[in-house]
């Protein structure tokens, strides 16, 4: 196989990076479409999200196969091996995000024939925050850009605040209205899935820091601004 001036190992890693970028695209799109399906209780969109989730799983398995083949055939060491090991973990995280999108879509199916008892504001916002964290994680993994790590922690603080306010709002509705327990439960579950998606973005970024710097850093324990710059 010819890769121009690149070594075969560099060529394989570049191909895996390209597929990983596609996996990010698919995972983010499924997450965005899942909240649309739930907000509109749209069965067609919900079904499409489920199909997307299956595609995410298949692509994840393909990338994992590429990684194992590259390790076995090219025997990478040091930084290249660390990168491939990181890519393997990222595949798992993105697969999980695809599953969360599937579960949100499935809840939309369970809501067929029902209506929302309130305007949905917090859930779309939590979805958007999760997507923003994933975009930062993508840049960290694929471009080696660690300059937005502080922004990631700001987004987590905002997500925590939004989640708390949503719970308080739902509690208030439950005190005033009867017959909304089932939909309230769905709101909480859906919100939790988006929160978990953001958690996976954190873990991806932690792996990016390790991949680039060789140092392990735990993010999100508490918001304390600290900038990380990619090495020159």
ROSE-4610 file (N, C-alpha, C; in Angstrom, 1 decimal, always signed):
// ROSE-4610
residu = [X/X/X/X/X/X/X/X/X/X/X/X/X/X/X/X/X/X/X/X/X/X/X/X/X/X/X/X/X/X/X/X/X/X/X/X/X/X/X/X/X/X/X/X/X/X/X/X/X/X/X/X/X/X/X/X/X/X/X/X/X/X/X/X/X/X/X/X/X/X/X/X/X/X/X/X/X/X/X/X/X/X/X/X/X/X/X/X/X/X/X/X/X/X/X/X/X/X/X/X/X/X/X/X/X/X/X/X/X/X/X/X/X/X/X/X/X/X/X/X/X/X/X/X/X/X/X/X/X/X/X/X/X/X/X/X/X/X/X/X/X/X/X/X/X/X/X/X/X/X/X/X/X/X/X/X/X/X/X/X/X/X/X/X/X/X/X/X/X/X/X/X/X/X/X/X/X/X/X/X/X/X/X/X/X/X/X/X/X/X/X/X/X/X/X/X/X/X/X/X/X/X/X/X/X/X/X/X/X/X/X/X/X/X/X/X/X/X/X/X/X/X/X/X/X/X/X/X/X/X/X/X/X/X/X/X/X/X/X/X/X/X/X/X/X/X/X/X/X/X/X/X/X/X/X/X/X/X/X/X/X/X/X/X/X/X/X/X/X/X/X/X/X/X/X/X/X/X/X/X/X/X/X/X/X/X/X/X/X/X/X/X/X/X/X/X/X/X/X/X/X/X/X/X/X/X/X/X/X/X/X/X/X/X/X/X/X/X/X/X/X/X/X/X/X/X/X/X/X/X/X/X/X/X/X/X/X/X/X/X/X/X/X/X/X/X/X/X/X/X/X/X/X/X/X/X/X/X/X/X/X/X/X/X/X/X/X/X/X/X/X/X/X/X/X/X/X/X/X/X/X/X/X/X/X/X/X/X/X/X/X/X/X/X/X/X/X/X/X/X/X/X/X/X/X/X/X/X/X/X/X/X/X/X/X/X/X/X/X/X/X/X/X/X/X/X/X/X/X/X/X/X/X/X/X/X/X/X/X/X/X/X/X/X/X/X/X/X/X/X/X/X/X/X/X/X/X/X/X/X/X/X/X/X/X/X/X/X/X/X/X/X/X/X/X/X/X/X/X/X/X/X/X/X/X/X/X/X/X/X/X/X/X/X/X/X/X/X/X/X/X/X/X/X/X/X/X/X/X/X/X/X/X/X/X/X/X/X/X/X/X/X/X/X/X/X/X/X/X/X/X/X/X/X/X/X/X/X/X/X/X/X/X/X/X/X/X/X/X/X/X/X/X/X/X/X/X/X/X/X/X/X/X/X/X/X/X/X/X/X/X/X/X/X/X/X/X/X/X/X/X/X/X/X/X/X/X/X/X/X/X/X/X/X/X/X/X/X/X/X/X/X/X/X/X/X/X/X/X/X/X/X/X/X/X/X/X/X/X/X/X/X/X/X/X/X/X/X/X/X/X/X/X/X/X/X/X/X/X/X/X/X/X/X/X/X/X/X/X/X/X/X/X/X/X/X/X/X/X/X/X/X/X/X/X/X/X/X/X/X/X/X/X/X/X/X/X/X/X/X/X/X/X/X/X/X/X/X/X/X/X/X/X/X/X/X]
num = [1/1/1/2/2/2/3/3/3/4/4/4/5/5/5/6/6/6/7/7/7/8/8/8/9/9/9/10/10/10/11/11/11/12/12/12/13/13/13/14/14/14/15/15/15/16/16/16/17/17/17/18/18/18/19/19/19/20/20/20/21/21/21/22/22/22/23/23/23/24/24/24/25/25/25/26/26/26/27/27/27/28/28/28/29/29/29/30/30/30/31/31/31/32/32/32/33/33/33/34/34/34/35/35/35/36/36/36/37/37/37/38/38/38/39/39/39/40/40/40/41/41/41/42/42/42/43/43/43/44/44/44/45/45/45/46/46/46/47/47/47/48/48/48/49/49/49/50/50/50/51/51/51/52/52/52/53/53/53/54/54/54/55/55/55/56/56/56/57/57/57/58/58/58/59/59/59/60/60/60/61/61/61/62/62/62/63/63/63/64/64/64/65/65/65/66/66/66/67/67/67/68/68/68/69/69/69/70/70/70/71/71/71/72/72/72/73/73/73/74/74/74/75/75/75/76/76/76/77/77/77/78/78/78/79/79/79/80/80/80/81/81/81/82/82/82/83/83/83/84/84/84/85/85/85/86/86/86/87/87/87/88/88/88/89/89/89/90/90/90/91/91/91/92/92/92/93/93/93/94/94/94/95/95/95/96/96/96/97/97/97/98/98/98/99/99/99/100/100/100/101/101/101/102/102/102/103/103/103/104/104/104/105/105/105/106/106/106/107/107/107/108/108/108/109/109/109/110/110/110/111/111/111/112/112/112/113/113/113/114/114/114/115/115/115/116/116/116/117/117/117/118/118/118/119/119/119/120/120/120/121/121/121/122/122/122/123/123/123/124/124/124/125/125/125/126/126/126/127/127/127/128/128/128/129/129/129/130/130/130/131/131/131/132/132/132/133/133/133/134/134/134/135/135/135/136/136/136/137/137/137/138/138/138/139/139/139/140/140/140/141/141/141/142/142/142/143/143/143/144/144/144/145/145/145/146/146/146/147/147/147/148/148/148/149/149/149/150/150/150/151/151/151/152/152/152/153/153/153/154/154/154/155/155/155/156/156/156/157/157/157/158/158/158/159/159/159/160/160/160/161/161/161/162/162/162/163/163/163/164/164/164/165/165/165/166/166/166/167/167/167/168/168/168/169/169/169/170/170/170/171/171/171/172/172/172/173/173/173/174/174/174/175/175/175/176/176/176/177/177/177/178/178/178/179/179/179/180/180/180/181/181/181/182/182/182/183/183/183/184/184/184/185/185/185/186/186/186/187/187/187/188/188/188/189/189/189/190/190/190/191/191/191/192/192/192/193/193/193/194/194/194/195/195/195/196/196/196/197/197/197/198/198/198/199/199/199/200/200/200/201/201/201/202/202/202/203/203/203/204/204/204/205/205/205/206/206/206/207/207/207/208/208/208/209/209/209/210/210/210/211/211/211/212/212/212/213/213/213/214/214/214/215/215/215/216/216/216/217/217/217/218/218/218/219/219/219/220/220/220/221/221/221/222/222/222/223/223/223/224/224/224/225/225/225/226/226/226/227/227/227/228/228/228/229/229/229/230/230/230/231/231/231/232/232/232]
x = [+0.8/+0.0/+0.9/+0.6/+1.4/+0.8/+1.5/+1.0/+1.9/+2.5/+3.3/+4.6/+4.9/+6.1/+5.9/+4.6/+4.4/+4.9/+5.2/+5.5/+4.2/+4.2/+3.0/+2.2/+2.9/+2.3/+1.6/+2.2/+1.6/+0.4/+0.4/-0.7/-1.9/-1.6/-2.7/-3.3/-2.5/-3.0/-3.8/-3.4/-4.2/-5.5/-5.6/-6.8/-7.8/-7.2/-8.0/-8.5/-7.7/-8.1/-9.3/-9.2/-10.3/-11.6/-11.6/-12.8/-13.3/-12.3/-12.7/-13.4/-13.0/-13.7/-15.1/-15.3/-16.6/-17.5/-16.9/-17.6/-18.0/-17.2/-17.6/-18.8/-18.8/-19.9/-21.2/-21.1/-22.3/-22.9/-22.0/-22.4/-23.1/-22.4/-23.0/-24.3/-24.4/-25.7/-26.8/-26.5/-27.5/-28.0/-27.1/-27.4/-28.4/-28.0/-28.8/-30.2/-30.3/-31.5/-32.4/-31.8/-32.6/-33.4/-32.9/-33.6/-34.8/-34.5/-35.6/-36.7/-36.4/-37.4/-38.2/-37.5/-38.2/-39.1/-38.5/-39.2/-40.5/-40.4/-41.5/-42.3/-41.9/-42.5/-42.7/-41.6/-41.6/-41.1/-42.0/-41.7/-40.7/-40.8/-39.9/-38.5/-38.3/-37.0/-36.4/-37.3/-36.8/-36.4/-37.1/-36.6/-35.3/-35.1/-33.9/-32.7/-32.9/-31.9/-31.5/-32.4/-32.1/-31.3/-31.6/-30.8/-29.3/-29.3/-28.0/-27.1/-27.8/-27.1/-26.5/-27.2/-26.7/-25.4/-25.5/-24.4/-23.2/-23.4/-22.3/-21.6/-22.4/-21.9/-21.0/-21.5/-20.8/-19.5/-19.5/-18.3/-17.3/-17.8/-16.9/-16.2/-16.9/-16.3/-15.3/-15.6/-14.6/-13.3/-13.4/-12.3/-11.4/-12.1/-11.4/-10.7/-11.3/-10.6/-9.3/-9.4/-8.3/-7.2/-7.6/-6.5/-5.8/-6.5/-5.9/-5.0/-5.5/-4.7/-3.4/-3.5/-2.3/-1.3/-1.8/-0.9/-0.2/-1.0/-0.4/+0.6/+0.3/+1.2/+2.3/+2.1/+3.1/+3.9/+3.4/+4.0/+4.5/+3.6/+4.0/+4.5/+5.3/+5.8/+5.6/+5.9/+5.9/+4.6/+4.8/+3.7/+2.7/+3.1/+2.1/+1.2/+1.8/+1.1/+0.1/+0.5/-0.4/-1.5/-1.3/-2.3/-3.3/-2.9/-3.8/-4.6/-4.0/-4.7/-5.8/-5.5/-6.4/-7.6/-7.3/-8.3/-9.3/-8.7/-9.6/-10.6/-10.1/-11.0/-12.0/-11.6/-12.5/-13.7/-13.4/-14.4/-15.5/-15.0/-16.0/-16.9/-16.3/-17.0/-18.1/-17.7/-18.6/-19.7/-19.4/-20.4/-21.4/-21.0/-21.9/-22.8/-22.2/-23.0/-24.1/-23.7/-24.7/-25.8/-25.5/-26.5/-27.4/-26.9/-27.7/-28.7/-28.3/-29.2/-30.3/-29.9/-30.9/-31.9/-31.5/-32.4/-33.3/-32.8/-33.7/-34.7/-34.3/-35.2/-36.3/-35.9/-36.8/-37.8/-37.4/-38.4/-39.4/-38.9/-39.8/-40.9/-40.5/-41.5/-42.5/-42.0/-42.9/-43.9/-43.5/-44.4/-45.4/-45.4/-46.3/-47.8/-48.4/-49.8/-49.9/-48.7/-48.7/-48.3/-48.4/-48.0/-47.1/-46.3/-45.5/-46.4/-46.2/-47.0/-46.3/-45.1/-44.4/-43.5/-43.2/-42.2/-40.9/-40.2/-38.9/-37.8/-37.2/-36.1/-34.8/-34.8/-33.6/-33.0/-33.9/-33.4/-32.7/-33.2/-32.5/-31.2/-31.2/-30.0/-28.9/-29.3/-28.4/-27.8/-28.7/-28.2/-27.1/-27.4/-26.4/-25.1/-25.2/-24.0/-23.2/-23.9/-23.2/-22.5/-23.1/-22.5/-21.3/-21.4/-20.2/-19.1/-19.3/-18.2/-17.6/-18.4/-17.9/-17.1/-17.5/-16.7/-15.3/-15.2/-13.9/-13.1/-13.8/-13.1/-12.5/-13.3/-12.9/-11.6/-11.6/-10.5/-9.2/-9.5/-8.3/-7.7/-8.6/-8.1/-7.5/-8.2/-7.8/-6.9/-7.0/-6.1/-5.0/-5.1/-4.2/-4.4/-5.6/-5.8/-6.4/-5.6/-6.0/-6.3/-6.4/-6.6/-8.0/-8.9/-10.3/-10.7/-9.7/-10.0/-10.7/-10.3/-11.0/-12.4/-12.7/-14.1/-14.9/-14.3/-15.0/-15.5/-14.7/-15.1/-16.1/-16.1/-17.1/-18.5/-18.4/-19.7/-20.2/-19.4/-19.8/-20.5/-20.0/-20.6/-22.0/-22.1/-23.3/-24.3/-23.9/-24.7/-25.3/-24.4/-24.9/-26.0/-25.7/-26.7/-28.0/-28.0/-29.2/-30.0/-29.2/-29.9/-30.6/-29.9/-30.5/-31.8/-31.7/-32.9/-34.0/-33.7/-34.7/-35.4/-34.7/-35.3/-36.2/-35.8/-36.6/-37.9/-37.8/-39.0/-39.9/-39.4/-40.3/-41.0/-40.2/-40.8/-42.0/-41.8/-42.9/-44.1/-43.9/-45.0/-45.7/-44.9/-45.5/-46.4/-46.0/-46.8/-48.2/-48.2/-49.4/-50.3/-49.7/-50.5/-50.5/-51.6/-51.7/-51.5/-51.1/-51.1/-49.9/-48.9/-47.7/-46.4/-46.7/-45.5/-44.7/-45.4/-44.7/-43.8/-44.4/-43.6/-42.5/-42.7/-41.7/-40.5/-40.8/-39.8/-38.9/-39.6/-38.9/-38.0/-38.5/-37.7/-36.3/-36.5/-35.3/-34.3/-34.9/-34.1/-33.3/-34.1/-33.5/-32.4/-32.6/-31.6/-30.4/-30.6/-29.4/-28.6/-29.3/-28.5/-27.6/-28.1/-27.3/-26.1/-26.4/-25.4/-24.3/-24.7/-23.7/-22.9/-23.5/-22.8/-21.7/-22.0/-21.0/-19.9/-20.2/-19.2/-18.2/-18.8/-17.9/-16.9/-17.4/-16.6/-15.4/-15.7/-14.7/-13.6/-14.1/-13.1/-12.3/-12.9/-12.2/-11.1/-11.4/-10.5/-9.3/-9.7/-8.6/-7.6/-8.2/-7.3/-6.5/-7.0/-6.3/-5.1/-5.3/-4.3/-3.1/-3.5/-2.5/-1.8/-2.6/-2.0/-0.9/-1.2/-0.4/+0.8/+0.5/+1.5/+2.2/+1.5/+2.1/+1.7/+0.9/+0.5/-1.0/-1.4/-2.8/-3.4/-4.5/-5.2/-6.7/-7.2/-8.6/-9.4/-10.3/-11.1/-12.5/-13.1/-14.5/-14.7/-13.7/-14.0/-14.5/-14.0/-14.4/-13.9/-14.7/-14.3/-13.3/-12.1/-11.0/-10.3/-10.3/-9.8/-8.3/-7.9/-6.5/-6.3/-5.6/-5.4/-4.4/-4.7/-3.7/-3.5/-2.2/-1.9/-1.2/-1.5/-0.9/+0.6/+1.5/+2.9/+3.3/+4.2/+4.7/+5.6]
y = [-1.2/+0.0/+1.2/+2.2/+3.4/+4.6/+5.3/+6.5/+7.7/+7.7/+8.9/+8.9/+10.0/+10.2/+9.7/+9.4/+9.0/+7.5/+7.2/+5.8/+5.0/+3.7/+2.9/+3.2/+3.2/+3.5/+4.8/+5.8/+7.2/+7.2/+6.4/+6.3/+5.6/+4.6/+3.9/+4.7/+5.4/+6.3/+7.4/+8.0/+9.0/+8.5/+7.3/+6.7/+6.5/+6.0/+5.8/+7.1/+8.2/+9.5/+10.0/+9.8/+10.2/+9.5/+8.2/+7.5/+7.9/+8.2/+8.7/+10.1/+10.9/+12.2/+11.9/+10.9/+10.6/+10.1/+9.3/+8.8/+9.9/+10.9/+12.1/+12.8/+12.9/+13.6/+12.8/+11.5/+10.7/+10.7/+10.7/+10.7/+12.0/+13.1/+14.5/+14.7/+14.2/+14.4/+13.6/+12.3/+11.5/+12.1/+12.7/+13.4/+14.6/+15.4/+16.5/+16.1/+15.1/+14.7/+14.0/+13.4/+12.7/+13.7/+14.9/+15.9/+16.5/+16.6/+17.0/+16.0/+14.7/+13.6/+13.7/+13.9/+13.9/+15.2/+16.3/+17.6/+17.6/+17.1/+17.2/+15.9/+14.9/+13.6/+13.1/+13.1/+12.8/+11.3/+10.5/+9.1/+8.8/+9.6/+9.4/+9.7/+10.9/+11.3/+10.3/+9.8/+8.9/+7.6/+7.1/+5.9/+6.1/+7.3/+7.6/+7.6/+8.2/+8.2/+6.8/+5.9/+4.5/+3.9/+4.2/+3.7/+4.3/+5.6/+6.2/+5.5/+5.2/+4.5/+3.2/+2.5/+1.2/+1.5/+2.5/+2.9/+3.3/+4.0/+4.4/+3.1/+2.2/+0.9/+0.2/+0.1/-0.6/+0.2/+1.5/+2.2/+2.1/+2.1/+2.0/+0.6/-0.4/-1.7/-1.8/-1.1/-1.1/-0.4/+0.7/+1.5/+0.6/+0.0/-0.9/-2.0/-2.6/-3.6/-3.0/-1.8/-1.1/-0.9/-0.5/-0.2/-1.5/-2.6/-3.8/-4.3/-4.2/-4.6/-3.8/-2.5/-1.6/-2.0/-2.2/-2.6/-3.9/-4.9/-6.2/-6.2/-5.4/-5.5/-4.5/-3.3/-2.3/-2.1/-2.7/-2.7/-1.3/-0.4/+1.0/+1.0/+2.0/+2.1/+3.6/+3.9/+5.2/+6.0/+7.2/+8.1/+7.5/+6.8/+6.2/+5.2/+4.4/+3.4/+4.1/+5.1/+5.9/+6.5/+7.0/+7.5/+6.5/+5.3/+4.3/+3.8/+3.7/+3.2/+4.3/+5.5/+6.6/+6.5/+6.3/+6.2/+5.1/+4.0/+2.8/+3.2/+3.9/+4.4/+5.4/+6.3/+7.3/+6.6/+5.5/+4.7/+4.2/+3.8/+3.3/+4.4/+5.6/+6.7/+7.1/+7.2/+7.7/+6.7/+5.4/+4.3/+4.5/+4.8/+5.0/+6.2/+7.3/+8.5/+8.1/+7.3/+6.8/+6.1/+5.3/+4.5/+5.5/+6.6/+7.5/+8.2/+8.5/+9.0/+8.0/+6.8/+5.7/+5.7/+5.8/+5.7/+6.9/+8.1/+9.3/+9.1/+8.5/+8.3/+7.3/+6.3/+5.2/+5.8/+6.8/+7.5/+8.3/+8.9/+9.6/+8.7/+7.4/+6.4/+6.1/+6.0/+5.7/+6.9/+8.1/+9.2/+9.4/+8.5/+8.7/+8.8/+9.9/+10.2/+11.1/+11.3/+12.2/+13.6/+14.6/+15.9/+16.4/+17.3/+17.9/+18.9/+18.8/+19.7/+21.1/+21.2/+22.5/+22.7/+23.9/+24.2/+23.6/+22.9/+22.3/+23.4/+23.8/+24.7/+24.1/+23.6/+23.0/+21.8/+20.9/+19.7/+20.1/+20.9/+21.3/+22.0/+22.8/+23.5/+22.5/+21.5/+20.4/+19.7/+19.4/+18.8/+19.6/+20.9/+21.8/+21.9/+21.9/+21.9/+20.6/+19.5/+18.2/+18.3/+18.8/+18.9/+19.8/+20.9/+21.8/+21.1/+20.3/+19.6/+18.6/+18.0/+17.0/+17.7/+18.9/+19.6/+19.9/+20.3/+20.6/+19.3/+18.2/+16.9/+16.5/+16.7/+16.4/+17.1/+18.4/+19.2/+18.8/+18.4/+17.9/+16.7/+15.7/+14.4/+14.5/+15.1/+15.1/+16.2/+17.4/+18.5/+18.7/+18.0/+18.3/+19.6/+20.2/+21.5/+21.4/+21.8/+21.8/+23.2/+24.1/+25.5/+25.8/+24.9/+25.1/+24.2/+23.6/+22.8/+23.6/+24.8/+25.7/+25.9/+26.0/+26.2/+25.0/+23.8/+22.6/+22.6/+23.0/+23.0/+24.1/+25.2/+26.2/+25.6/+24.8/+24.2/+23.2/+22.5/+21.6/+22.3/+23.4/+24.2/+24.7/+25.1/+25.6/+24.4/+23.2/+22.1/+21.7/+21.7/+21.4/+22.3/+23.6/+24.6/+24.4/+24.2/+24.0/+22.8/+21.7/+20.5/+20.7/+21.4/+21.7/+22.5/+23.5/+24.4/+23.6/+22.7/+21.8/+21.0/+20.3/+19.5/+20.3/+21.5/+22.4/+22.7/+23.0/+23.4/+22.2/+21.0/+19.8/+19.6/+19.7/+19.5/+20.5/+21.7/+22.7/+22.3/+21.8/+21.3/+20.2/+19.2/+18.1/+18.4/+19.5/+19.9/+20.5/+21.1/+21.8/+21.0/+20.0/+19.2/+17.7/+17.1/+15.6/+15.0/+13.8/+13.1/+13.4/+14.0/+14.4/+13.6/+12.6/+11.9/+11.2/+10.5/+9.7/+10.6/+11.7/+12.6/+13.3/+13.6/+14.2/+13.3/+12.0/+11.0/+10.9/+11.0/+11.1/+12.3/+13.4/+14.7/+14.4/+13.8/+13.6/+12.6/+11.6/+10.5/+11.1/+11.8/+12.4/+13.4/+14.2/+15.2/+14.4/+13.3/+12.5/+12.0/+11.5/+11.0/+12.1/+13.3/+14.4/+14.7/+14.6/+14.9/+13.8/+12.6/+11.5/+11.7/+12.1/+12.4/+13.4/+14.4/+15.4/+14.8/+13.9/+13.2/+12.5/+11.8/+11.1/+12.0/+13.2/+14.2/+14.6/+14.7/+15.0/+13.9/+12.7/+11.5/+11.5/+11.8/+11.9/+12.9/+14.1/+15.2/+14.8/+14.1/+13.7/+12.8/+11.9/+11.0/+11.8/+12.9/+13.7/+14.4/+14.9/+15.5/+14.5/+13.3/+12.2/+11.9/+11.8/+11.4/+12.5/+13.7/+14.8/+15.1/+15.1/+15.5/+14.4/+13.2/+12.1/+12.2/+13.2/+13.5/+13.3/+12.6/+12.4/+13.6/+14.0/+15.2/+14.8/+15.0/+14.7/+16.0/+16.0/+17.2/+17.1/+18.3/+18.3/+18.1/+17.9/+17.6/+18.9/+20.0/+21.3/+22.3/+23.4/+24.3/+25.3/+25.1/+26.0/+26.3/+27.5/+27.8/+27.6/+26.8/+26.5/+26.2/+27.0/+26.9/+25.8/+25.0/+24.1/+24.5/+24.6/+25.0/+23.8/+23.5/+22.4/+22.7/+21.7/+21.9/+22.4/+23.3/+23.9/+22.9]
z = [+0.0/+0.0/+0.0/-0.9/-1.0/-0.4/+0.4/+1.1/+0.8/-0.4/-0.8/+0.1/+0.6/+1.4/+2.9/+3.2/+4.6/+4.7/+6.0/+6.3/+6.3/+6.1/+6.1/+7.5/+8.6/+9.9/+9.9/+9.4/+9.3/+8.5/+7.4/+6.5/+7.2/+7.9/+8.6/+9.7/+10.4/+11.5/+10.9/+9.7/+9.1/+8.6/+8.1/+7.7/+8.9/+10.0/+11.2/+11.7/+11.7/+12.1/+11.3/+10.0/+9.1/+9.5/+9.7/+10.1/+11.5/+12.4/+13.7/+13.6/+12.7/+12.4/+11.9/+11.1/+10.6/+11.7/+12.7/+13.8/+14.7/+14.9/+15.7/+15.0/+13.7/+12.9/+13.1/+13.0/+13.1/+14.5/+15.5/+16.9/+17.3/+16.9/+17.2/+16.5/+15.2/+14.5/+15.1/+15.5/+16.2/+17.5/+18.2/+19.5/+19.2/+18.2/+17.9/+17.4/+16.6/+16.0/+17.1/+18.1/+19.1/+19.9/+20.2/+21.0/+20.1/+18.8/+17.9/+17.9/+17.8/+17.9/+19.1/+20.3/+21.5/+21.7/+21.3/+21.5/+20.6/+19.4/+18.5/+18.6/+19.3/+19.4/+17.9/+17.2/+15.8/+15.6/+15.2/+15.0/+13.9/+12.8/+11.7/+12.0/+12.7/+13.1/+14.2/+15.1/+16.1/+15.4/+14.4/+13.7/+13.0/+12.4/+11.7/+12.7/+13.9/+14.9/+15.3/+15.4/+15.7/+14.7/+13.4/+12.3/+12.4/+12.7/+12.8/+13.9/+15.0/+16.1/+15.7/+14.9/+14.4/+13.5/+12.7/+11.8/+12.6/+13.8/+14.7/+15.2/+15.6/+16.2/+15.1/+13.9/+12.9/+12.5/+12.4/+12.1/+13.3/+14.5/+15.7/+15.6/+15.3/+15.2/+14.1/+13.0/+11.9/+12.3/+13.0/+13.4/+14.4/+15.3/+16.3/+15.5/+14.5/+13.7/+13.0/+12.5/+11.9/+12.9/+14.1/+15.1/+15.5/+15.7/+16.1/+15.0/+13.8/+12.6/+12.5/+12.7/+12.7/+13.8/+15.0/+16.1/+15.8/+15.3/+15.0/+13.8/+12.8/+11.6/+11.7/+12.3/+12.2/+13.5/+14.6/+15.9/+16.3/+16.4/+16.8/+18.3/+18.6/+19.9/+20.3/+21.6/+22.2/+21.8/+21.2/+21.0/+20.0/+19.0/+18.0/+18.7/+19.6/+20.3/+21.2/+21.9/+22.8/+22.0/+20.8/+20.0/+19.6/+19.2/+18.8/+19.9/+21.1/+22.3/+22.6/+22.5/+22.7/+21.7/+20.5/+19.4/+19.8/+20.3/+20.7/+21.8/+22.8/+23.8/+23.3/+22.4/+21.9/+21.1/+20.4/+19.7/+20.7/+21.9/+22.9/+23.4/+23.6/+24.2/+23.1/+21.9/+20.8/+20.6/+20.7/+20.6/+21.7/+22.9/+24.0/+23.8/+23.2/+22.9/+21.9/+20.9/+19.9/+20.6/+21.6/+22.4/+23.1/+23.7/+24.4/+23.4/+22.2/+21.2/+20.9/+20.8/+20.5/+21.6/+22.9/+24.0/+24.0/+23.7/+23.6/+22.6/+21.4/+20.3/+20.7/+21.5/+21.9/+22.9/+23.7/+24.6/+23.8/+22.7/+21.8/+21.3/+20.9/+20.5/+21.6/+22.8/+24.0/+24.2/+23.7/+23.9/+22.8/+21.8/+20.7/+21.2/+20.7/+21.1/+22.3/+23.0/+24.2/+23.8/+24.7/+24.4/+25.6/+25.4/+26.5/+27.3/+28.6/+29.5/+29.7/+29.1/+29.3/+28.0/+27.8/+26.7/+27.1/+26.2/+26.4/+26.1/+27.2/+27.1/+27.6/+28.8/+29.4/+28.6/+28.1/+27.4/+26.1/+25.3/+24.1/+24.4/+25.5/+26.0/+26.4/+27.2/+27.6/+26.5/+25.5/+24.2/+23.6/+23.5/+22.8/+23.6/+24.9/+25.7/+25.5/+25.4/+25.1/+23.8/+22.8/+21.5/+21.5/+22.2/+22.3/+23.0/+24.0/+24.7/+23.7/+22.9/+21.9/+20.8/+20.4/+19.4/+20.0/+21.3/+21.9/+22.0/+22.4/+22.4/+21.1/+20.0/+18.7/+18.3/+18.6/+18.2/+19.0/+20.3/+21.1/+20.5/+20.2/+19.7/+18.3/+17.4/+16.0/+15.5/+16.2/+15.9/+16.9/+18.0/+19.1/+19.8/+19.7/+20.2/+21.6/+22.6/+24.0/+24.6/+23.7/+24.1/+24.7/+24.4/+24.9/+26.1/+26.7/+27.9/+29.0/+29.2/+30.2/+29.8/+28.5/+28.1/+28.4/+28.2/+28.5/+30.0/+30.9/+32.3/+32.6/+31.8/+31.9/+31.5/+30.4/+29.9/+30.9/+31.6/+32.6/+33.8/+34.2/+35.2/+34.8/+33.5/+33.0/+32.9/+32.5/+32.4/+33.8/+34.8/+36.2/+36.6/+36.4/+36.8/+36.1/+34.8/+34.0/+34.4/+34.8/+35.2/+36.6/+37.5/+38.8/+38.6/+37.8/+37.5/+36.9/+36.0/+35.4/+36.4/+37.3/+38.3/+39.2/+39.6/+40.4/+39.7/+38.4/+37.6/+37.6/+37.3/+37.2/+38.6/+39.7/+41.0/+41.2/+40.8/+40.9/+40.1/+38.9/+38.1/+38.7/+39.3/+40.0/+41.2/+41.8/+43.0/+42.6/+41.3/+40.9/+40.0/+39.3/+38.3/+38.6/+38.3/+38.3/+37.0/+36.9/+35.6/+34.8/+35.3/+34.5/+35.0/+35.9/+36.4/+35.3/+34.4/+33.4/+32.5/+32.0/+31.2/+32.0/+33.2/+34.1/+34.2/+34.4/+34.4/+33.1/+32.0/+30.7/+30.6/+31.1/+31.0/+31.8/+33.0/+33.8/+33.2/+32.6/+32.0/+30.8/+29.9/+28.7/+29.1/+30.1/+30.6/+31.0/+31.7/+32.2/+31.1/+30.0/+28.8/+28.2/+28.1/+27.6/+28.5/+29.8/+30.8/+30.7/+30.5/+30.3/+29.0/+28.0/+26.7/+26.9/+27.7/+28.0/+28.8/+29.8/+30.6/+29.7/+28.6/+27.7/+27.0/+26.6/+26.0/+26.9/+28.2/+29.2/+29.2/+29.2/+29.2/+27.9/+26.8/+25.5/+25.6/+26.2/+26.3/+27.2/+28.3/+29.2/+28.5/+27.6/+26.9/+25.9/+25.3/+24.4/+25.1/+26.3/+27.1/+27.3/+27.6/+27.8/+26.5/+25.4/+24.2/+23.7/+24.0/+23.5/+24.4/+25.7/+26.7/+27.4/+27.4/+28.2/+29.7/+30.1/+31.4/+31.6/+32.7/+33.0/+33.8/+33.3/+34.0/+34.2/+35.4/+35.6/+35.5/+34.6/+34.4/+35.1/+35.4/+35.8/+37.2/+38.0/+39.5/+40.1/+39.7/+40.1/+39.1/+38.9/+37.9/+38.4/+37.9/+38.2/+36.9/+36.4/+35.1/+35.1/+34.1/+33.8/+32.4/+31.7/+30.2/+29.9/+28.9/+28.3/+26.9/+26.5/+25.2/+24.5/+23.3/+22.6/+22.5/+22.6/+22.5/+21.1/+21.0/+19.7/+19.1]
